[in-house]
Structure formats: structure tokens, C-alpha cells
Amino acid sequence: MALLERAGKIKTSGKKDMGDHQFWKTQPVPRYDENIAESGPVEPDTPYDQIRKEPIPLPKDFEFCEIDMEDDKQVKELYELLTMNYVEDDDAQFRFDYSAEFLKWALLPPNQKKSWLVGVRVASNKKLVAFISGVPVAMRTYDVVHKLTEINFLCVHKKLRSKRLAPVLIKEITRRSHLEGVFQATYTAGAVLPKPVSTCRYYHRSLNPKKLVECNFSRIPPKSTLSRMIKNYKVPEKTSTVGLRQMRPEDAPQVRVLLNKYLQRFDFAPVFETDEDVKHWLLPHDKVVWSYVVEDAEKKITDFFSFYSLPSSVIGNPKHSTLNAAYMFYYALQVDEELSDVQKDKFITKRLNELVSDALVLAKKADFDVVNTLDLMDNAKFVQEQKFGNGDGYLNYYLYNWKCPDVARHKVGLVML
């Protein structure tokens, strides 16, 4: 999703091509009107000898390729394709500006399948014109833990949208997943497709109101002034949590235990199976991801939070060329199991507000203009107090070849890039 769609500032017209509804009627996904009481696959796993071994046919003049994310030339090609053709807002004022480092982080996790980074090139000149990615993820859906393909970065060149490449890409990544023994997938979209497992709303928190107004990202509210906005959104100069520090590699085992336990609060959440997973996704990475832990006097990590960077280019603005946006990522806190549900709720609300307040301080120090989030996990407990504004945009979560009862937004624990 584009920055402004994520932040809820501008609704886009569905330029992220996820295929039309006729296509989805042919896929193993629940119908809109289906009332689902129990969890399970829509279709059984396909025996290996029945899985197609050749690529899905492409329109004439196109060919599949695999993108090598360790080859800087190919990373640059992908960067240019996404920069010019992934979602932008309807007024063409803002466009995602993925960095090469971000794309490597997003697409090279531990145990990545190179065959799941699928490109389409023009056969004659080898120009990259479409892409879809899958990364392996362990997910818990209610009480079932299973291996999924997390689908992302589906992008088709603007001039080729009539070629119906998106359905072919989806079928091809499905075929390649099946060859690896993975028969379920998860993905998100702003568009409503058959059938969302959950829908979350975007929220954004201004850190640089003057710049956001100058970029037409925000407007000064009626009966207010810019100076009032600046005063309202000012954050403290320093963090306040005792023991707060940047996460280090040796913290991974403790963070993994803390995070997996906290994610058990939710009905649709990832499972971080190894310390290597935690190190890849959550260790601080310059200009990509920021992660912090709270360590007590006994060197035990009691809390953790993180956010990542996804800037947008500001198009045709005389004052600004880039809008620096941070996105809330994963967090976890130690909760006393002896507490009653009411006491737990009160504790989590208080502690989360303390941690997110510090996250805003750190995001401001890192020169971010806005912090964006969704109302998933326990985020509803802090958005109002921390002055996040609700946006117009929504993000729909989907499961492929798996049906289950709808998941309430505050029971979603998966944060997709």
C-alpha cells in the first residue's frame, strides 16, 4: 500500500493490481457471503506428482525470471519498477521510495526461496516489467500453526495493465509455493476481494506538522493555526523509560521468547521460530528498522518495540522532495499472568503508552515526519492518548486456501511491510 493509503490521508483508486473478482472466483478463497464456523483448508494439499512443473504460460513476448536480491543490478531494476509503478495517490503527489536496503531486508529473510522472487521481462530487451514476491513465514491462525507464503510487492508496469499479468503472477507464485510443499498464503490489499479475514484502519501521528501541511499531506483544522498544531504535536526531548536502549544481537533469544509469548494474545499472528528470524527482522538496520529493548537491573529484557522506515517522494513540490514516514512494527511487553483480565488490560494500556511515547521521541530524533500504524494488536490502547489521527484508509488481510472465522482487528498480530 502506498504511504498515503497506509496513513489514511488519501484513498487510491486501487492501482495495486490484485486481479479482478472474476479471477478470484476461480481461486480457493471463501465467498463474501460465506459464514465460516471452523478453520481448515479450502482445498486439500496437492500431491507432488500432480503439481505442474512448467511455468504458467505468459502472454506472447514476455518471459519469467528470478530476481537475485544479492545482485545490485537486479535490485536496482526492481527498485525502479516499484518506484515508478507501485501504488501512488490519486493526485500523483506522493510515491513510495523503497530503498535497495529496504528491499533486501524485506525479501532476503532466513530460508528464503529464491524461486519465490518472480519477475516478468520483455523477451526482446529483457526489461523488467512485473514482479511478485513470496517469503516463508510460520503463522498461527487461531490454534493452528502452519507454514505460509507471505505474498507482497505485486507490481505490473502501468503500460501493461491490460495484459492481465497479475493473475498469471499469482498463479505462478502459487505453483512455486506448491512445489515447496506450501499450500496456504497470506496477503493484504486496500481493495476488497473475496474474502477478508480481517480489516484494519490506518492511523497517523504527525511529528513535523509544518512540513506535512506544506506537502499537502495534512491540513490545518478549522479554527486552528499552524502554531497550535506544532504545539499540539510536540514530543519530549528525551525518552523517559528506565533501562531503554537499542536492541543488540545478543538480545535475540530473550526478545524471541518475549515476542512469541505476547503474540499469543492474538488470533492471527506470526511465530518467530528461530533467533535468526528475530535478528533478521528486528535488529537495528541503518535507515531501515529501529528496535529498542527495556532491560531491568538483573539484565532481563521486559519490553521491546520497533518501527521501520518507508519514505515517499513528494512530486512537484517546491519545498520538499521526500516525506519521511515511520511505521510501527512489532512490540512486546512482559505481563504478569497472575493479574486478572481487567488488571492486565490496565497494565498493558499504561505500559504501552509509556513505550510508544518514547518511540515517538526516538522517531523524531531519527528525523521522521510522521508515524503510521494500524489499529491491530493492542494499538487501540495508545492511539488516542499519543495523538494518532484516524485515517480514511483500511487494509484488508487475506488467507489463500484457508478459511476460518473472521478475526477482530484487535486480534490481528501480523504486521506486513
NUNU-77003 format. One line per field, with one value per residue (C-alpha): residue number from 0; residue in three letters; x, y negated, z. Coordinates in pm, 1 decimal. Example, Ala and Ser with C-alpha at 12.3 -4.5 7.8 and 13.67 -1.06 7.14 Angstrom:
BEGIN
seq [0 | 1]
type [ALA | SER]
u [1230.0 | 1367.0]
v [450.0 | 106.0]
w [780.0 | 714.0]
This chain:
BEGIN
seq [0 | 1 | 2 | 3 | 4 | 5 | 6 | 7 | 8 | 9 | 10 | 11 | 12 | 13 | 14 | 15 | 16 | 17 | 18 | 19 | 20 | 21 | 22 | 23 | 24 | 25 | 26 | 27 | 28 | 29 | 30 | 31 | 32 | 33 | 34 | 35 | 36 | 37 | 38 | 39 | 40 | 41 | 42 | 43 | 44 | 45 | 46 | 47 | 48 | 49 | 50 | 51 | 52 | 53 | 54 | 55 | 56 | 57 | 58 | 59 | 60 | 61 | 62 | 63 | 64 | 65 | 66 | 67 | 68 | 69 | 70 | 71 | 72 | 73 | 74 | 75 | 76 | 77 | 78 | 79 | 80 | 81 | 82 | 83 | 84 | 85 | 86 | 87 | 88 | 89 | 90 | 91 | 92 | 93 | 94 | 95 | 96 | 97 | 98 | 99 | 100 | 101 | 102 | 103 | 104 | 105 | 106 | 107 | 108 | 109 | 110 | 111 | 112 | 113 | 114 | 115 | 116 | 117 | 118 | 119 | 120 | 121 | 122 | 123 | 124 | 125 | 126 | 127 | 128 | 129 | 130 | 131 | 132 | 133 | 134 | 135 | 136 | 137 | 138 | 139 | 140 | 141 | 142 | 143 | 144 | 145 | 146 | 147 | 148 | 149 | 150 | 151 | 152 | 153 | 154 | 155 | 156 | 157 | 158 | 159 | 160 | 161 | 162 | 163 | 164 | 165 | 166 | 167 | 168 | 169 | 170 | 171 | 172 | 173 | 174 | 175 | 176 | 177 | 178 | 179 | 180 | 181 | 182 | 183 | 184 | 185 | 186 | 187 | 188 | 189 | 190 | 191 | 192 | 193 | 194 | 195 | 196 | 197 | 198 | 199 | 200 | 201 | 202 | 203 | 204 | 205 | 206 | 207 | 208 | 209 | 210 | 211 | 212 | 213 | 214 | 215 | 216 | 217 | 218 | 219 | 220 | 221 | 222 | 223 | 224 | 225 | 226 | 227 | 228 | 229 | 230 | 231 | 232 | 233 | 234 | 235 | 236 | 237 | 238 | 239 | 240 | 241 | 242 | 243 | 244 | 245 | 246 | 247 | 248 | 249 | 250 | 251 | 252 | 253 | 254 | 255 | 256 | 257 | 258 | 259 | 260 | 261 | 262 | 263 | 264 | 265 | 266 | 267 | 268 | 269 | 270 | 271 | 272 | 273 | 274 | 275 | 276 | 277 | 278 | 279 | 280 | 281 | 282 | 283 | 284 | 285 | 286 | 287 | 288 | 289 | 290 | 291 | 292 | 293 | 294 | 295 | 296 | 297 | 298 | 299 | 300 | 301 | 302 | 303 | 304 | 305 | 306 | 307 | 308 | 309 | 310 | 311 | 312 | 313 | 314 | 315 | 316 | 317 | 318 | 319 | 320 | 321 | 322 | 323 | 324 | 325 | 326 | 327 | 328 | 329 | 330 | 331 | 332 | 333 | 334 | 335 | 336 | 337 | 338 | 339 | 340 | 341 | 342 | 343 | 344 | 345 | 346 | 347 | 348 | 349 | 350 | 351 | 352 | 353 | 354 | 355 | 356 | 357 | 358 | 359 | 360 | 361 | 362 | 363 | 364 | 365 | 366 | 367 | 368 | 369 | 370 | 371 | 372 | 373 | 374 | 375 | 376 | 377 | 378 | 379 | 380 | 381 | 382 | 383 | 384 | 385 | 386 | 387 | 388 | 389 | 390 | 391 | 392 | 393 | 394 | 395 | 396 | 397 | 398 | 399 | 400 | 401 | 402 | 403 | 404 | 405 | 406 | 407 | 408 | 409 | 410 | 411 | 412 | 413 | 414 | 415 | 416]
type [MET | ALA | LEU | LEU | GLU | ARG | ALA | GLY | LYS | ILE | LYS | THR | SER | GLY | LYS | LYS | ASP | MET | GLY | ASP | HIS | GLN | PHE | TRP | LYS | THR | GLN | PRO | VAL | PRO | ARG | TYR | ASP | GLU | ASN | ILE | ALA | GLU | SER | GLY | PRO | VAL | GLU | PRO | ASP | THR | PRO | TYR | ASP | GLN | ILE | ARG | LYS | GLU | PRO | ILE | PRO | LEU | PRO | LYS | ASP | PHE | GLU | PHE | CYS | GLU | ILE | ASP | MET | GLU | ASP | ASP | LYS | GLN | VAL | LYS | GLU | LEU | TYR | GLU | LEU | LEU | THR | MET | ASN | TYR | VAL | GLU | ASP | ASP | ASP | ALA | GLN | PHE | ARG | PHE | ASP | TYR | SER | ALA | GLU | PHE | LEU | LYS | TRP | ALA | LEU | LEU | PRO | PRO | ASN | GLN | LYS | LYS | SER | TRP | LEU | VAL | GLY | VAL | ARG | VAL | ALA | SER | ASN | LYS | LYS | LEU | VAL | ALA | PHE | ILE | SER | GLY | VAL | PRO | VAL | ALA | MET | ARG | THR | TYR | ASP | VAL | VAL | HIS | LYS | LEU | THR | GLU | ILE | ASN | PHE | LEU | CYS | VAL | HIS | LYS | LYS | LEU | ARG | SER | LYS | ARG | LEU | ALA | PRO | VAL | LEU | ILE | LYS | GLU | ILE | THR | ARG | ARG | SER | HIS | LEU | GLU | GLY | VAL | PHE | GLN | ALA | THR | TYR | THR | ALA | GLY | ALA | VAL | LEU | PRO | LYS | PRO | VAL | SER | THR | CYS | ARG | TYR | TYR | HIS | ARG | SER | LEU | ASN | PRO | LYS | LYS | LEU | VAL | GLU | CYS | ASN | PHE | SER | ARG | ILE | PRO | PRO | LYS | SER | THR | LEU | SER | ARG | MET | ILE | LYS | ASN | TYR | LYS | VAL | PRO | GLU | LYS | THR | SER | THR | VAL | GLY | LEU | ARG | GLN | MET | ARG | PRO | GLU | ASP | ALA | PRO | GLN | VAL | ARG | VAL | LEU | LEU | ASN | LYS | TYR | LEU | GLN | ARG | PHE | ASP | PHE | ALA | PRO | VAL | PHE | GLU | THR | ASP | GLU | ASP | VAL | LYS | HIS | TRP | LEU | LEU | PRO | HIS | ASP | LYS | VAL | VAL | TRP | SER | TYR | VAL | VAL | GLU | ASP | ALA | GLU | LYS | LYS | ILE | THR | ASP | PHE | PHE | SER | PHE | TYR | SER | LEU | PRO | SER | SER | VAL | ILE | GLY | ASN | PRO | LYS | HIS | SER | THR | LEU | ASN | ALA | ALA | TYR | MET | PHE | TYR | TYR | ALA | LEU | GLN | VAL | ASP | GLU | GLU | LEU | SER | ASP | VAL | GLN | LYS | ASP | LYS | PHE | ILE | THR | LYS | ARG | LEU | ASN | GLU | LEU | VAL | SER | ASP | ALA | LEU | VAL | LEU | ALA | LYS | LYS | ALA | ASP | PHE | ASP | VAL | VAL | ASN | THR | LEU | ASP | LEU | MET | ASP | ASN | ALA | LYS | PHE | VAL | GLN | GLU | GLN | LYS | PHE | GLY | ASN | GLY | ASP | GLY | TYR | LEU | ASN | TYR | TYR | LEU | TYR | ASN | TRP | LYS | CYS | PRO | ASP | VAL | ALA | ARG | HIS | LYS | VAL | GLY | LEU | VAL | MET | LEU]
u [0.0 | 118.5 | 222.1 | -91.2 | -317.4 | -140.3 | -156.7 | -520.9 | -467.4 | -572.3 | -775.1 | -625.7 | -824.8 | -695.9 | -390.3 | -227.8 | -337.2 | -451.9 | -657.8 | -1031.3 | -1319.9 | -1374.8 | -1023.5 | -1078.3 | -1395.8 | -1167.8 | -934.4 | -953.4 | -1076.4 | -1403.3 | -1702.4 | -1812.0 | -2134.4 | -1976.9 | -2033.2 | -1732.7 | -1753.7 | -1447.5 | -1091.9 | -938.7 | -806.8 | -1042.4 | -876.3 | -657.9 | -282.1 | -190.0 | 29.5 | 372.3 | 327.8 | 12.3 | 175.3 | 253.3 | 631.1 | 637.8 | 569.7 | 219.8 | 203.7 | 263.8 | 130.5 | 346.6 | 668.5 | 712.5 | 919.8 | 961.3 | 1281.7 | 1400.7 | 1530.3 | 1861.5 | 1844.7 | 2220.0 | 2291.1 | 2291.5 | 2199.3 | 1883.1 | 1794.3 | 1818.3 | 1585.5 | 1330.2 | 1369.5 | 1297.7 | 994.9 | 838.8 | 927.8 | 752.1 | 467.1 | 364.6 | 70.2 | 71.9 | -206.0 | -477.8 | -339.3 | 11.4 | 159.7 | 332.0 | 506.2 | 679.4 | 1056.4 | 1177.1 | 1549.8 | 1763.5 | 1845.4 | 1475.2 | 1404.2 | 1692.4 | 1564.3 | 1207.0 | 1295.9 | 1601.4 | 1490.5 | 1640.0 | 1535.7 | 1413.3 | 1325.8 | 1496.6 | 1230.3 | 970.6 | 1111.8 | 933.7 | 986.8 | 849.2 | 1072.0 | 1010.3 | 1165.0 | 1328.3 | 1507.8 | 1491.6 | 1327.4 | 1172.3 | 800.1 | 631.6 | 711.0 | 562.3 | 733.9 | 674.9 | 861.3 | 825.8 | 651.2 | 519.5 | 172.9 | -74.8 | -437.3 | -640.6 | -489.2 | -333.5 | 33.6 | 125.0 | 377.6 | 255.5 | 385.6 | 357.5 | 280.8 | 390.4 | 511.3 | 275.9 | 352.8 | 282.7 | 417.0 | 148.8 | 158.1 | 93.0 | -209.6 | -431.7 | -216.0 | -367.2 | -26.1 | -138.0 | -348.8 | -65.8 | 183.7 | -48.5 | -92.5 | 283.5 | 380.7 | 111.0 | 262.4 | 611.3 | 483.6 | 316.0 | 646.3 | 798.6 | 514.3 | 340.3 | -31.9 | -151.1 | -62.0 | -140.1 | -152.4 | -300.6 | -469.5 | -656.3 | -903.2 | -1186.5 | -1150.4 | -1312.6 | -1288.4 | -1104.1 | -1017.0 | -986.3 | -987.4 | -775.9 | -783.2 | -486.7 | -377.7 | -104.2 | 80.7 | 229.7 | 585.9 | 654.1 | 319.0 | 467.6 | 624.7 | 315.1 | 99.8 | 349.5 | 342.9 | -40.2 | -26.3 | -212.7 | -439.5 | -472.5 | -801.6 | -1081.9 | -1048.1 | -686.5 | -347.9 | -16.8 | 143.7 | -126.7 | -66.5 | 308.1 | 247.5 | -7.3 | 222.4 | 544.9 | 716.9 | 955.9 | 1326.4 | 1422.2 | 1284.1 | 1154.7 | 1167.1 | 1442.8 | 1661.8 | 1563.4 | 1838.9 | 1891.3 | 1849.9 | 2170.8 | 2236.1 | 2272.3 | 1918.4 | 1759.9 | 1685.7 | 1511.9 | 1324.9 | 1204.9 | 1059.1 | 902.4 | 755.2 | 617.2 | 450.7 | 296.8 | 174.4 | -24.4 | -273.8 | -382.5 | -568.2 | -375.4 | -5.3 | 340.1 | 556.5 | 924.8 | 1075.0 | 1446.6 | 1677.8 | 1796.6 | 1444.3 | 1443.8 | 1789.2 | 1692.1 | 1359.4 | 1420.0 | 1786.1 | 1850.2 | 1944.0 | 2059.5 | 1776.7 | 1554.0 | 1445.5 | 1484.1 | 1446.4 | 1471.2 | 1453.6 | 1397.2 | 1643.2 | 1593.2 | 1860.7 | 1901.3 | 1971.1 | 1631.6 | 1450.2 | 1098.7 | 981.4 | 1058.6 | 937.2 | 1035.5 | 948.3 | 1066.7 | 1123.0 | 926.3 | 964.1 | 771.8 | 885.2 | 693.2 | 617.7 | 619.9 | 653.3 | 880.1 | 987.9 | 1016.3 | 1123.0 | 1082.7 | 832.6 | 994.7 | 742.1 | 798.3 | 568.1 | 506.9 | 637.5 | 639.6 | 638.3 | 602.0 | 584.4 | 609.3 | 267.4 | 216.2 | -3.8 | -129.4 | -320.3 | -691.2 | -801.3 | -906.3 | -571.8 | -381.6 | -572.6 | -498.6 | -129.5 | -87.0 | -258.3 | -33.4 | 288.0 | 218.4 | 155.6 | 489.6 | 671.8 | 501.0 | 564.0 | 934.1 | 906.5 | 774.6 | 1069.5 | 1312.7 | 1133.3 | 1152.6 | 1525.8 | 1565.6 | 1412.0 | 1077.4 | 789.8 | 504.5 | 448.7 | 185.9 | 12.8 | -298.3 | -549.0 | -430.1 | -272.0 | -314.8 | -272.1 | -620.6 | -489.8 | -246.2 | -359.6 | -581.4 | -350.8 | -49.1 | -241.7 | -263.1 | -536.3 | -760.7 | -736.0 | -977.0 | -778.4 | -827.6 | -607.9 | -768.0 | -595.5 | -646.7 | -571.1 | -531.6 | -659.5 | -753.2 | -1086.1 | -1150.7 | -1388.9 | -1333.7 | -1057.4 | -1134.3 | -883.8 | -750.8 | -680.7 | -454.9 | -87.2 | 68.3 | 237.0 | 303.2 | 551.4]
v [0.0 | -349.0 | -579.3 | -787.7 | -489.7 | -342.9 | -667.4 | -709.0 | -1052.0 | -980.7 | -698.9 | -549.0 | -405.9 | -52.3 | -85.5 | 206.1 | 470.0 | 775.8 | 925.9 | 882.4 | 1053.4 | 1295.6 | 1424.8 | 1464.9 | 1667.3 | 1937.2 | 1942.5 | 2139.1 | 1848.0 | 1810.0 | 1637.2 | 1296.6 | 1438.3 | 1748.3 | 1785.6 | 1978.5 | 2156.1 | 2383.1 | 2347.5 | 2555.9 | 2562.0 | 2477.1 | 2744.1 | 3037.8 | 3029.6 | 3127.7 | 3441.0 | 3353.1 | 3561.4 | 3362.4 | 3018.0 | 2850.8 | 2847.7 | 2590.2 | 2216.4 | 2080.0 | 1952.3 | 1579.9 | 1358.6 | 1361.3 | 1153.9 | 1197.2 | 1438.0 | 1523.6 | 1460.6 | 1486.4 | 1168.9 | 1217.3 | 979.3 | 1015.5 | 871.7 | 491.2 | 450.3 | 658.9 | 489.4 | 155.3 | 285.3 | 389.5 | 58.5 | -132.4 | 84.5 | 37.2 | -331.4 | -414.8 | -162.4 | -59.4 | -244.1 | -623.1 | -852.8 | -962.8 | -1316.5 | -1185.8 | -1392.4 | -1107.4 | -789.6 | -518.7 | -543.6 | -197.2 | -184.7 | 102.9 | 184.5 | 199.1 | 437.9 | 665.8 | 668.3 | 742.3 | 1010.0 | 1189.3 | 1337.0 | 1663.6 | 1967.9 | 1752.6 | 1946.1 | 1776.1 | 1914.7 | 1706.6 | 1376.0 | 1383.9 | 1126.3 | 1085.7 | 944.7 | 836.5 | 1120.0 | 892.6 | 638.5 | 811.0 | 506.4 | 593.6 | 510.9 | 707.2 | 869.9 | 1069.7 | 1197.1 | 1463.8 | 1510.7 | 1812.4 | 1745.6 | 1954.3 | 1828.5 | 1914.5 | 1882.8 | 1935.7 | 2260.2 | 2386.9 | 2313.1 | 2363.2 | 2264.3 | 1991.1 | 1789.5 | 1418.7 | 1253.2 | 893.8 | 638.7 | 747.7 | 485.8 | 456.1 | 176.3 | -88.3 | -48.3 | 325.9 | 332.2 | 453.9 | 765.6 | 938.3 | 1022.1 | 1001.7 | 1322.2 | 1505.3 | 1388.7 | 1501.7 | 1844.4 | 1875.0 | 1788.8 | 2036.7 | 2308.8 | 2238.6 | 2245.5 | 2581.8 | 2722.5 | 2632.6 | 2805.4 | 2482.2 | 2469.4 | 2161.2 | 1792.6 | 1458.2 | 1114.5 | 769.6 | 515.1 | 188.5 | 334.5 | 554.1 | 903.7 | 1236.0 | 1259.7 | 1055.4 | 1244.5 | 903.7 | 532.7 | 275.0 | -103.8 | -334.2 | -593.2 | -852.8 | -1066.7 | -1394.7 | -1473.4 | -1760.0 | -1939.2 | -2231.0 | -2004.3 | -1783.4 | -2090.2 | -2223.1 | -1883.4 | -1875.9 | -1562.4 | -1736.6 | -2038.4 | -2290.6 | -2206.7 | -2465.6 | -2723.5 | -2620.1 | -2755.3 | -2605.4 | -2721.7 | -2538.8 | -2223.8 | -2244.3 | -2286.5 | -2002.9 | -1752.2 | -1846.5 | -1546.6 | -1546.4 | -1597.2 | -1276.3 | -928.8 | -851.0 | -470.6 | -349.5 | -81.5 | -166.3 | -100.1 | 7.8 | 379.5 | 583.1 | 925.6 | 1098.3 | 985.8 | 1204.8 | 1511.6 | 1304.2 | 1092.4 | 1405.7 | 1557.3 | 1225.7 | 1152.6 | 1501.8 | 1503.5 | 1160.0 | 1257.9 | 1542.1 | 1271.7 | 1255.2 | 1495.1 | 1425.8 | 1379.0 | 1491.8 | 1732.0 | 1635.2 | 1984.0 | 1904.1 | 1641.2 | 1586.3 | 1477.5 | 1226.7 | 1097.6 | 1050.8 | 877.3 | 687.1 | 596.0 | 226.9 | 177.8 | -166.1 | -364.1 | -53.6 | 66.3 | -73.7 | 158.1 | 94.7 | 305.9 | 227.0 | 408.3 | 434.0 | 436.8 | 816.3 | 780.1 | 925.6 | 775.3 | 676.6 | 478.0 | 435.4 | 212.2 | 137.4 | -73.6 | -78.7 | -344.9 | -377.6 | -726.9 | -868.8 | -1101.5 | -1429.5 | -1506.1 | -1861.4 | -2032.6 | -2340.9 | -2296.0 | -1922.4 | -1615.4 | -1342.9 | -1265.2 | -1052.7 | -806.0 | -555.6 | -257.2 | -89.6 | 267.8 | 534.0 | 476.1 | 688.7 | 641.9 | 871.0 | 919.4 | 1081.2 | 1387.3 | 1366.6 | 1047.3 | 1055.0 | 969.8 | 621.8 | 565.4 | 693.5 | 457.1 | 162.6 | 254.5 | 301.3 | -31.2 | -222.4 | -49.6 | -72.9 | -445.3 | -488.6 | -286.9 | -447.0 | -792.2 | -703.2 | -556.9 | -894.1 | -1071.7 | -834.1 | -863.6 | -1242.2 | -1222.1 | -999.9 | -1280.8 | -1118.3 | -1348.4 | -1110.9 | -775.8 | -546.4 | -243.1 | -25.9 | 49.3 | 409.1 | 579.1 | 354.7 | 31.9 | -93.5 | -130.7 | -407.8 | -581.1 | -839.4 | -930.1 | -950.5 | -1176.7 | -944.4 | -1059.7 | -801.8 | -797.9 | -713.7 | -413.1 | -49.7 | 255.9 | 593.6 | 914.9 | 1230.5 | 1601.8 | 1815.7 | 2174.6 | 2140.5 | 2048.1 | 1952.2 | 1732.9 | 1359.0 | 1214.1 | 892.9 | 619.4 | 607.3 | 981.4 | 938.1 | 974.0 | 974.9 | 655.0 | 672.7 | 442.0]
w [0.0 | -69.4 | 211.0 | 199.7 | 169.2 | 470.6 | 660.6 | 570.2 | 416.0 | 57.6 | -87.1 | -401.3 | -686.7 | -645.1 | -864.9 | -684.6 | -933.4 | -737.6 | -1018.9 | -1071.5 | -898.5 | -1187.7 | -1125.4 | -751.1 | -813.8 | -958.5 | -656.2 | -326.6 | -114.3 | 81.0 | -78.1 | 52.2 | 191.5 | 345.1 | 718.4 | 848.7 | 1183.9 | 1167.1 | 1038.2 | 762.6 | 405.2 | 119.8 | -96.2 | 15.6 | -44.7 | -399.5 | -429.3 | -569.0 | -883.8 | -966.1 | -933.0 | -1263.6 | -1321.2 | -1604.0 | -1554.8 | -1617.0 | -1979.7 | -2019.1 | -2297.9 | -2611.2 | -2590.8 | -2211.3 | -2002.2 | -1634.3 | -1443.1 | -1083.4 | -920.3 | -740.6 | -443.9 | -390.3 | -736.1 | -708.3 | -1075.8 | -1035.8 | -706.7 | -889.6 | -1163.1 | -900.2 | -717.5 | -1040.6 | -1128.2 | -783.6 | -759.2 | -1085.2 | -1087.0 | -734.7 | -577.8 | -571.9 | -453.1 | -694.5 | -722.1 | -805.3 | -522.4 | -336.7 | -447.0 | -245.6 | -238.5 | -144.2 | -82.5 | -205.7 | 157.3 | 247.6 | -41.1 | 58.1 | 416.8 | 306.3 | 50.9 | 191.9 | 526.2 | 656.6 | 449.1 | 161.2 | -153.7 | -447.6 | -680.3 | -489.4 | -620.0 | -953.9 | -1226.6 | -1578.5 | -1852.5 | -2210.1 | -2411.2 | -2669.7 | -2449.4 | -2104.7 | -1941.4 | -1602.5 | -1624.2 | -1344.2 | -1010.5 | -724.1 | -410.5 | -153.2 | 173.2 | 404.2 | 733.6 | 1021.7 | 1114.9 | 1385.6 | 1282.0 | 1597.5 | 1733.0 | 1408.2 | 1334.3 | 969.9 | 705.8 | 473.0 | 183.1 | 261.2 | -72.2 | -132.9 | -389.3 | -667.5 | -930.5 | -1303.5 | -1524.3 | -1579.3 | -1957.7 | -1934.5 | -1703.4 | -1990.7 | -2041.6 | -1732.6 | -1594.0 | -1228.2 | -1233.0 | -1411.0 | -1146.4 | -865.9 | -1027.7 | -1082.7 | -722.6 | -611.1 | -830.8 | -696.5 | -337.6 | -401.5 | -530.6 | -191.7 | -6.0 | 99.4 | 18.4 | 208.1 | 172.6 | 329.8 | 167.9 | 220.0 | -4.6 | 20.9 | -229.3 | -104.1 | -252.0 | -157.8 | 145.4 | 411.4 | 728.2 | 896.5 | 814.9 | 997.9 | 987.3 | 936.7 | 1192.1 | 1166.2 | 1416.2 | 1299.2 | 1411.8 | 1171.2 | 1119.7 | 924.3 | 663.0 | 640.1 | 570.4 | 313.5 | 138.5 | 136.4 | 349.4 | 633.5 | 655.0 | 934.2 | 1110.7 | 1107.0 | 1386.7 | 1442.4 | 1336.4 | 1232.6 | 1557.3 | 1754.8 | 1550.9 | 1616.7 | 1988.7 | 1999.1 | 1827.4 | 2003.7 | 2164.4 | 2463.4 | 2403.8 | 2586.6 | 2648.4 | 2998.0 | 3034.8 | 3268.1 | 3106.7 | 2747.7 | 2492.8 | 2133.7 | 2068.6 | 2025.1 | 1861.5 | 2197.9 | 2288.4 | 2019.1 | 2238.1 | 2506.5 | 2252.3 | 2069.1 | 2387.6 | 2493.3 | 2149.9 | 2084.1 | 2425.4 | 2367.7 | 2020.5 | 2179.2 | 2279.0 | 1915.1 | 1683.5 | 1362.0 | 1427.5 | 1315.8 | 1512.0 | 1528.1 | 1515.9 | 1540.3 | 1681.9 | 1323.7 | 1226.8 | 1512.3 | 1420.2 | 1056.8 | 1110.6 | 1430.7 | 1480.3 | 1405.9 | 1042.0 | 932.0 | 767.9 | 757.0 | 1103.1 | 1456.5 | 1758.3 | 2131.6 | 2446.3 | 2812.1 | 3037.9 | 3414.2 | 3686.0 | 3650.1 | 3274.1 | 3188.2 | 2890.3 | 2996.0 | 2692.7 | 2325.3 | 2040.3 | 1681.2 | 1379.0 | 1018.2 | 754.0 | 432.1 | 281.9 | -11.8 | -286.3 | -290.5 | -654.5 | -787.2 | -450.3 | -449.0 | -85.1 | -19.9 | -217.6 | 47.2 | 321.7 | 591.2 | 731.9 | 1011.4 | 1055.8 | 1389.5 | 1366.8 | 1639.4 | 2013.7 | 2325.9 | 2699.1 | 2995.9 | 3153.7 | 3494.5 | 3437.0 | 3795.9 | 3716.0 | 3638.3 | 3283.9 | 3397.2 | 3570.4 | 3264.6 | 3038.4 | 3266.1 | 3291.6 | 2914.1 | 2841.0 | 3082.6 | 2976.3 | 2603.1 | 2627.7 | 2804.9 | 2538.4 | 2238.2 | 2383.1 | 2383.7 | 2032.4 | 1910.8 | 2074.6 | 1902.7 | 1566.5 | 1589.7 | 1668.8 | 1360.4 | 1150.5 | 1071.5 | 975.9 | 1060.8 | 1233.3 | 1080.9 | 1225.5 | 1207.2 | 1482.3 | 1512.3 | 1817.8 | 2123.9 | 1926.3 | 2016.8 | 2372.2 | 2273.4 | 1953.0 | 2122.4 | 2410.2 | 2176.6 | 1933.2 | 1634.5 | 1397.6 | 1234.0 | 856.8 | 576.7 | 457.0 | 550.3 | 499.7 | 434.8 | 543.0 | 337.9 | 356.3 | 44.1 | 62.1 | 428.0 | 579.3 | 938.1 | 1136.8 | 1094.3 | 1312.8 | 1503.2 | 1417.4 | 1775.2 | 1743.9 | 1438.0 | 1528.8 | 1180.0 | 1059.0 | 685.0 | 513.8]
